[in-house]
Amino acid sequence: VEERVCNYIMKGMKLGLELVTQGLPDHWLVYNGCVHFWNWHLQMLQDNDYLPIRECAEFCYSSLLPIIDLRDAALLTKIGVTLIRSLVQHYMRRVTPASVSDVDVIRMNASTFERTDPQASELKQAEEVCDKMISMLKPMDAKQFHVIVANVRRLMGRSPDPKGSPQERVLAHLELLHQPFKNATDPQQYVADAFLALSENPNIELTARLAELALQHPQCCKTTVMICQVGKTLEQRGTLGAKESDPIPPVFDPMPLQGAAGGAAKAAKGKKDAPASPPPVQTPAAPT
């Protein structure tokens, strides 16, 4: 059933792409095809089985990418995450013994999966999608991809080396704290590094997320106290950081989308001026 539905969706989108090459200025067939794919896979794939939809997810992503300047980037974000999850699942299926069923594979947690392969084509493609989306979106809009790419690179056997803006580095360290640790000192180092990045650009949401994870590691107690002090200061001053109304969504965000007309109207209606930057927050010195 999944393959037939995917084929029908791609057939309609290919027709839309042909019309565009013939001079039709509207991309509604491509856009709405991606919307139908997203809404359909939410209903059909309730068990997080992304194995059957890789080809369709890749086609939707590559078709939507050139025209995203005409539409809301939210759809591309959702399609990109779906493609990455499918690629990672295909990698896990390939390196897992054939005696393990597909059902058992899709139940595995990618954040704790231990088999690594620096040359895996699926992981390389997943990393490319993450990097592309991160380059297109603002740090807090691209937060899902910062989290995902940290795990993808771990599966490729790379040492953690979070880069980018302070918020990007905090997000990467949050994902590292969910992964298996090679050394007993890893949690303490990750929390300290995340706190240093957080001190550069405090944000109440990231502060709460980091404090929650730091509390799970007793050796991080001193840093945890300082993290909580930053959160308390932000709360008292009422400066919650950038985009406090936009919480970090789960990697699998079950939210149906509207078609081209409804989505464009909603996006136009919801545009607001960006809020002024909050005043700097004094933070305690990082632990040595």
C-alpha positions in Angstrom: 0.0 0.0 0.0 2.8 2.4 0.9 4.6 1.9 -2.4 1.4 2.5 -4.4 0.5 5.7 -2.6 4.1 7.0 -3.0 4.0 6.2 -6.7 0.7 8.1 -7.2 2.1 11.1 -5.3 5.3 11.2 -7.3 3.4 10.8 -10.5 1.3 13.9 -9.8 4.4 15.9 -8.8 6.3 14.8 -11.9 3.4 16.2 -13.9 3.6 19.4 -12.0 7.4 19.7 -12.7 6.8 19.1 -16.4 4.2 21.9 -16.5 6.8 24.2 -14.8 9.4 23.4 -17.5 6.8 24.3 -20.1 6.4 27.8 -18.6 3.6 27.4 -16.1 4.6 29.9 -13.3 2.8 28.1 -10.4 4.3 25.2 -8.4 1.1 24.2 -6.7 1.1 20.6 -7.9 4.6 20.1 -6.4 3.7 21.9 -3.1 0.4 20.2 -2.6 2.0 16.8 -3.5 4.4 17.3 -0.6 1.5 18.3 1.7 -0.4 15.2 0.8 2.7 13.0 1.3 3.3 14.6 4.8 -0.3 14.3 5.9 -0.6 10.7 4.5 2.5 9.4 6.2 1.3 10.8 9.5 -1.8 8.6 9.2 -0.3 5.5 7.7 3.1 5.3 9.5 2.0 5.3 13.1 4.7 2.8 14.0 7.5 5.1 12.9 8.3 2.8 9.9 10.2 5.0 7.5 11.7 2.2 5.4 9.1 2.1 2.6 9.0 5.9 2.0 12.6 6.8 1.4 12.3 7.2 -2.4 9.2 9.4 -2.1 10.6 11.5 0.7 13.8 12.1 -1.3 11.7 13.0 -4.4 9.6 15.5 -2.4 12.6 17.1 -0.8 14.6 17.5 -4.1 11.5 18.8 -5.9 10.5 21.3 -3.1 14.0 22.6 -2.5 14.4 24.8 -5.7 11.0 26.5 -5.1 11.0 27.0 -1.4 11.6 30.7 -1.7 8.0 30.8 -3.0 6.5 29.0 -0.1 6.7 28.6 3.7 9.8 26.8 4.8 7.9 24.8 7.4 6.9 22.1 4.8 10.5 21.7 3.6 11.6 21.3 7.2 9.1 18.5 7.9 10.0 16.7 4.6 13.7 17.0 5.3 13.3 15.5 8.8 11.3 12.7 7.3 13.9 12.0 4.7 16.7 11.9 7.3 14.8 9.5 9.5 14.2 7.2 6.6 17.9 7.3 5.6 19.0 6.5 9.2 16.5 3.7 9.4 17.8 2.2 6.1 21.3 2.4 7.5 20.3 0.6 10.6 18.4 -2.0 8.6 21.5 -2.6 6.4 24.0 -3.1 9.2 21.7 -5.2 11.4 21.7 -9.0 10.9 19.0 -10.3 8.5 17.7 -12.5 11.4 16.4 -9.3 13.0 13.0 -8.4 11.6 12.1 -5.0 10.1 9.7 -4.5 13.0 12.5 -4.8 15.5 14.8 -2.5 13.5 12.2 0.3 13.4 11.8 0.0 17.2 15.5 0.7 17.7 16.6 4.1 19.1 18.9 5.8 16.6 20.4 7.9 19.5 21.7 4.8 21.2 22.5 2.6 18.1 26.1 1.5 18.4 27.1 0.3 14.9 29.1 3.0 13.2 30.3 3.4 9.6 32.1 6.5 8.3 31.5 5.5 4.7 27.8 4.8 4.9 26.1 6.4 1.9 22.8 6.8 3.8 24.5 8.7 6.6 26.5 10.9 4.2 23.2 11.9 2.5 21.5 12.5 5.8 24.4 14.8 6.8 24.1 16.7 3.5 20.4 17.3 4.1 21.1 18.5 7.7 23.9 20.9 6.5 21.7 22.3 3.7 18.7 23.0 6.0 21.0 24.5 8.7 22.5 26.9 6.1 19.0 28.0 5.0 17.3 28.4 8.4 17.9 30.6 11.4 19.5 28.7 14.4 16.4 28.2 16.4 14.3 27.4 13.3 16.9 24.7 12.4 17.1 23.2 15.9 15.8 19.8 14.9 18.6 19.5 12.3 21.3 20.5 14.9 20.1 17.7 17.1 19.8 15.1 14.3 23.2 15.9 12.7 25.0 15.4 16.0 23.6 11.8 16.1 24.3 11.2 12.4 27.9 12.2 12.8 28.2 9.9 15.9 26.9 7.0 13.7 29.7 7.9 11.2 32.2 7.4 14.0 33.2 11.1 14.3 34.3 12.8 17.5 31.8 15.4 18.8 32.8 18.8 17.6 29.8 21.1 17.8 30.3 24.3 15.8 28.2 27.3 14.8 26.3 29.9 16.9 26.0 29.5 20.7 22.5 28.1 20.3 23.6 25.7 17.7 26.4 24.4 20.0 24.0 24.0 22.9 21.5 22.0 20.8 24.3 19.7 19.6 25.5 19.1 23.2 21.9 18.4 24.3 21.8 15.5 21.8 25.3 14.3 22.9 23.9 14.0 26.4 21.3 11.6 25.1 23.9 9.3 23.5 26.0 6.5 24.9 29.2 7.8 26.6 32.6 6.4 25.8 34.2 7.9 28.9 32.9 8.5 32.4 33.9 12.2 32.1 31.9 12.8 28.9 28.7 14.1 30.6 30.7 16.6 32.7 32.5 17.9 29.7 29.4 18.1 27.5 27.5 20.0 30.2 30.4 22.4 30.8 30.8 23.1 27.1 27.0 23.6 26.7 27.0 26.0 29.6 29.8 28.1 28.0 27.9 28.3 24.8 24.7 29.1 26.7 26.4 31.9 28.5 27.1 33.7 25.2 23.4 33.9 24.3 21.1 32.9 27.2 17.8 31.4 26.3 15.2 30.2 28.9 14.2 27.1 26.9 17.7 25.9 26.3 18.6 26.6 29.9 15.7 24.4 31.1 16.6 21.6 28.7 20.3 21.7 29.8 19.4 21.8 33.5 17.1 18.8 33.2 19.9 16.7 31.6 22.6 18.0 33.9 20.6 16.9 36.9 20.9 13.3 35.8 24.7 13.4 36.3 25.8 14.1 40.0 29.3 15.0 38.9 27.8 18.1 37.2 26.3 19.5 40.3 28.3 22.8 40.4 27.6 23.5 36.8 23.9 22.6 37.3 23.7 25.2 40.0 25.1 27.9 37.7 22.7 26.9 34.9 19.8 27.3 37.2 21.1 30.7 38.3 21.0 31.8 34.7 17.5 30.5 34.3 16.4 32.3 37.4 18.0 35.6 36.2 16.2 35.3 32.9 12.9 34.7 34.6 13.3 37.6 37.0 14.2 40.0 34.2 11.5 38.7 31.9 14.1 38.2 29.1 13.4 34.7 28.0 15.7 34.8 25.0 15.0 34.7 21.3 11.7 33.1 20.1 10.6 32.0 23.5 7.1 31.2 22.1 8.6 28.6 19.7 9.4 25.5 21.8 11.8 22.8 20.5 9.5 20.4 18.7 10.1 16.6 18.7 11.9 15.3 15.7 8.7 13.6 14.6 6.2 16.4 14.8 2.7 15.1 14.1 1.1 18.2 12.7 -1.0 18.1 9.5 -0.4 20.8 7.0 -2.7 22.8 4.8 -2.5 23.0 1.0 -0.8 25.8 -1.0 -3.6 28.4 -0.7 -4.3 27.9 3.0 -0.6 27.6 4.0 0.4 30.7 2.1 -2.5 32.7 3.6 -1.7 31.6 7.1 2.0 32.4 6.7 1.2 35.9 5.4 -1.3 36.5 8.2 1.1 35.3 10.9 4.1 37.5 10.0 5.2 39.9 12.7 8.1 42.2 13.4 11.0 40.6 15.1 11.2 41.4 18.8 14.0 43.6 20.1 17.1 41.7 21.4 17.0 41.2 25.1 19.7 42.9 27.3 22.7 40.8 28.1 22.5 38.6 31.1 25.4 38.3 33.5 26.4 34.6 33.9 28.7 32.9 36.4 32.1 31.9 35.3 32.4 28.4 33.8 33.8 25.7 36.0 37.4 24.7 35.5 
